[in-house]
Amino acid sequence: MYIWDNRKKIIITTSINSFLYKIVYNKIMDSHRGKNKMDKTLLSYYNEAIDKVVESNSDYKDLRLKKLEECLQLLPKRCQLVFLEKKVSGLKNKEIASNLNISLKTVEGHVSRGYKFLKSCMSESLN
């Protein structure tokens, strides 16, 4: 369509194949750029809306943080220690394993169990 609409303005200086490939490439890239721009705009609107909801509902946020603290205290001590080192301190699994003198699989198991427990504990309390 582009070629037909602009047939009087188009001057082809290369082969027709090269020209057609370049036109198709440019149209695809234009479409992709437009889509990315739209996605970024929609994402910024979404993030803005979420921020406003979170800010307007600070009591709910405080309640959830308090409940998270309570749920963390209910974890078994070793699991709690590994989970906090991983998520709060930001240590890697290998570092935690060497610090606590346990295997890498044990660290992964504790983190996994911690997530499962916290998910169930948080969902029970907020319903």
N, C-alpha and C positions, 0 to 999 in steps of 0.2 A: 504494500500500500504506500509505503514511504516513497519508493521509487516512482510509482505512478503519480502521486501527488506532487512530487518535486521534479518531474521529468524535464521541465524547461530550464531549471536551474542547475541540474547535475551535469558535470563535465567529467568524463571518465578519462583518466590519464594512464591508468594501468590496465591490466587484463580484466575482462569482465568477471572472471572467477574471483580474483583478488578483491575486486570492488564489492562483489556480493558477499563474500566472506566477511569483509570489514564492516559492511552495513549491518549484517546479522549480529556480529560480535558487539558492535556499539549499541545496538538496540537491546540486546540481552543485558549488557552492563548497565545501561540506563535504567532498565526495569529493576535490576538487582539493587542498584543504588537507591532508587525510589522506595523499594520495599524495605531496605535497611533503615532508611530515614523514618519511614512510617512505623516500623517496629520500635525504634528508639523513642519516638514520640509517644507511642502507646505505652511503652514500658515506663517512661518518666511520669505519665499521668497515673498509671497504676501505682507506682512507688509513692507518688505524692498523696494519693488517696489513702494508701496504707498508713503512711506517716501521720496523716491527720486523724485517722481512726485510733491509732495507738496513742497519740498525744491526748486526744479527747477522752480516752478511757484509761487514765493512769491508775485508777483504783483497781481495775481489772489486771493491769500489768503488775501492780504491786502484789496482788493476790496470787498471781501465777508465780512470781519470783519467790514469794514466801512458801508456796506449796512445793516449788522445786527444791528449796533448801530442806524442807521437811523430808521429801522423797530421797534426797541425797543422803540424809542422815540415816535412813532406813536401809540403805545398801549395806551388805556385809563389809566389814572394815577393809579387807584386802582389796575387794572389788572397788570400793569407794576410793581408796588410795590410788589405784591404777587409773580409774576413770578421771579423777581430778588431775592427775599428772598429765594425762593425755589431753584433756579438753581445756583445763584452766591454765596449766603451765605450758601447754603446747609442745611437750616433748614427743619425740618420735618413739615408735614401738620398741626399736632396738635400744634406745637410751633407757627407757623404762625397764626393759628386761635386764639390762646390765646393772642398773641402779638397785633394783629389788632382788637381783640374783634369781630370776625366774625365766622360763623359756618364752620365746616370742609367741608361740601358740597360746600360752597361758595369758599373756597380755591381751592378745586379740580376743580370747574368750571372755576375760573380765570386761573389756570395753563393750563387747556385744551384749553380754548379760546386763551390763549397766544401762545400755540403751533400751533394751526390752523392758527392764524393770521400771525405768523412769517413764517410759511411754505408757505403760499400764497404770502406774501410780498417778500420773498426771491426768489421764483420761478418766479414772475413777473419781477423782476429787472434783473435777470441774463439771461433771454431769449431775 
